[in-house]
Amino acid sequence: MIESYFTVAGEGEAEIVEKKSRFIAHVIPVTEEKEAIEHIEKIKKQYWDARHNCYAFVLGLDGRIQRYSDDGEPGGTAGMPMLEVLIGEQVKNVLVVVTRYFGGTLLGTGGLVRAYSKSTKEGLLAAGIVERILYSRINVTVSYDLSGKVQYEAMQGGHIVEDTVYTDSVCFKLLVKVSDADRFIKNVTNVTNGRAQTEVFEDIYR
């Protein structure tokens, strides 16, 4: 699995105006092509009176699914520039739809490319770009006298302590980067002289 990838924190909306033409960008996190198409259709219905609803999306953690549409704009002036922004920002599982209300003045090929690119960038800025990292869920159970050493190892490594359960022993529920998991377990084993019980669960992105 990929150790990390960039995507958007949530939905975002931005609007720019170029020579009285309005460009409204909607950025939406998506994971499947069917989901992306549903959002596109929904926005087209919402902005039924707009001249163009162009889109681009990138799906899959490897970015292998890429689609775009100029929706009536001259070929290569809308969808492809939007897609190139997504690729340039290295974001995955993202859809952007840019709605254009024509302002009466032709922008020309270069003007359209700049407007759709800028709209996409502003939409991404509004949504926020985040890095999702692959973590392993690891439980470490130790006696009370060793809990401080485990806690120190977790803090030193910058790992995430989701919860700490106190019973007749101490159980630390941790998120450790997959790339650091083996080293962390080895360190815990060393500092506790092999007295720690470690359990490794599923890998999750966070």
N, C-alpha and C positions, 0 to 999 in steps of 0.2 A: 504493500500500500504506500501511497505518497505520504511523506512525513509532514508536509504542510502545503497549503494552497491559499490563494487570496480570493475573497469574495466580498459581497456587500453585507453590511451590518443589518440592513433592513430595506424597506422601500424608500424611495426618494423622488422628489419632483422639483423641477427647475424650469424656468422660462427665460428666454432671451428674445429680443426684438431686433430684427435686421431690416432696415428700409421698410418699416411698417408691417413686415411679415412676422407673425408670432410663431415661435418654436417652443413647444411644451414637451419636455422630456420626462418620461416615467421610467424609473429604474426599479426592477422587481427581482428578488431572489427566486430562482426556479431550479428544479432538479430534473425535470422530465420535459421532453419536447411537447407532449400533449398538454402539460400544464402551461408551457409558454404560449402555445397557440390559443388556449382558453383566455389567457390574459390579453393577448393581442386582439381577439374578437371583442372582448369586453370593452377595451379602450376605443376600438373602432365604433362601437355602438354609442359610447359616451360622447365621442367627438364626431358624430355622424355628419355634421355640417362642415367639417374640415376638408380641405382639398387633399391632404396627404396624411397617412399614418404609417410612417416608415419604421422598420424595426431591425434589430440585430440581437442575436443571443449566442452564448457559448455555454455548452453543457459538458459535464464529465470532468473529473478531477484532472484528467490529462488534456481537457479542452478539445477533444476529438470531434465533438458535434458543434458545428458552426453554421448558422443560417442568417440570412439577411434579405431585406426587401426594400426596393426603392419606391414602391407603391405609387407609380406614375411619374415620379421625378425622373429627369434624364439619367440614363444608366451610369452607375458608378459615382453618383453625386450625393447619395444619402446612405443607403444601407451599408455599403462597403466602408465608407469613412467611419461610420458608427462602429462597425465590427473591428476596424483597425484600432480604434480607441480602446475597446475592450481587450484586445490582444496586447496592445501596448502597456496597459495597466496590469496585465497578467491576471485578470479576474476570471473566475470560473463560476458556473451555475448562476448566470446573470442574464436577464433580459432587459433591453432598453427599447422603448417605443417613443419616437419623436413625432408629435402631431404638428402639422404646419397649417396655419391660417394665412392664406396669401394676402399680401398687403397692397397689391397693385403694381409693384415694381419688380421687374425681373432681376434676379441676383447674379445670373450667369453661372457657369459651371464652377468656377473657383469660389464664388460667393456661397453657393449651396454647400460645397464640401466643407468650407469653414464653419458655416452656420450649424450643420448637422454634427460636425465634430465637436464644436464648442458646446452645443446643447447636451451632448452625451457626457462630456467632461463635467459640466455643471450638475447633471443628474447624479453622476457617481459621487461628486463632492457632497451633494445633499444626502445621499444614501449612506455614505461612509464606507471606506474600504477597510476590511479587517483580515488578519491572517488567522486561519484555522490550523491548529497544530494537532498532530496525532499523539494522543496520550494513552498509556496503559493504566488501567485501574489496578492498584496494588494494595493489598491489606498487609500490614505488618503488626503482628501480635507479640508482645514482650511482657516481661514482669515489670512491676513498677520501678524497680531499681535501675532498669535499663532504658526506661522510656525517654529519659533526657537525652541519651545518646542517639536514639532514633530520631527524635525531634530535631536535634542539631543537624544530623545528616540531611533531613528533609529541607530544613531552612537553608543550609549551605548550598544545596544543589538547586535551590529555587523551585522546588517541587510544590505542588498544591495539596494542602491538607484539607480534604473535603469534610472530614468529621473525625472525632476522637471519641471512642467508646471505652468507658471505664467500668470494668466488672471485677473479677478476681485477677484480671490482667489488663493491659492497656492495648487497644487495637486502633492503629492509625489507618484511616482510609485515605489513600493518596492517589493523586494523578501525577504520573511521571512520564515525561516525554519518552516515546518509544526508543529513540536513539540513546537515551540515558538509562533505560530500565535495567539492563544487565549490570552496568557499573554500580547503580544504586543498590541493587540486591547484594552484590558482592561486598560493597562497603558496609552495609548493614550487618551482613554475616560476620565480617571481620571485627567490627566494633562491639558486637554482642557475643563474640566467641562462639558463634554458631547457635546461640540460644534463641534467636528470633525465628518466628514462624512466618513465612511469607507466602502469600497467595496472589497469583496473577490472574486477573479477569479479562474482560473484553477491552479492545482498543476503541477509543472514541475520538472524534474531532471536537476541539473546543477552541 
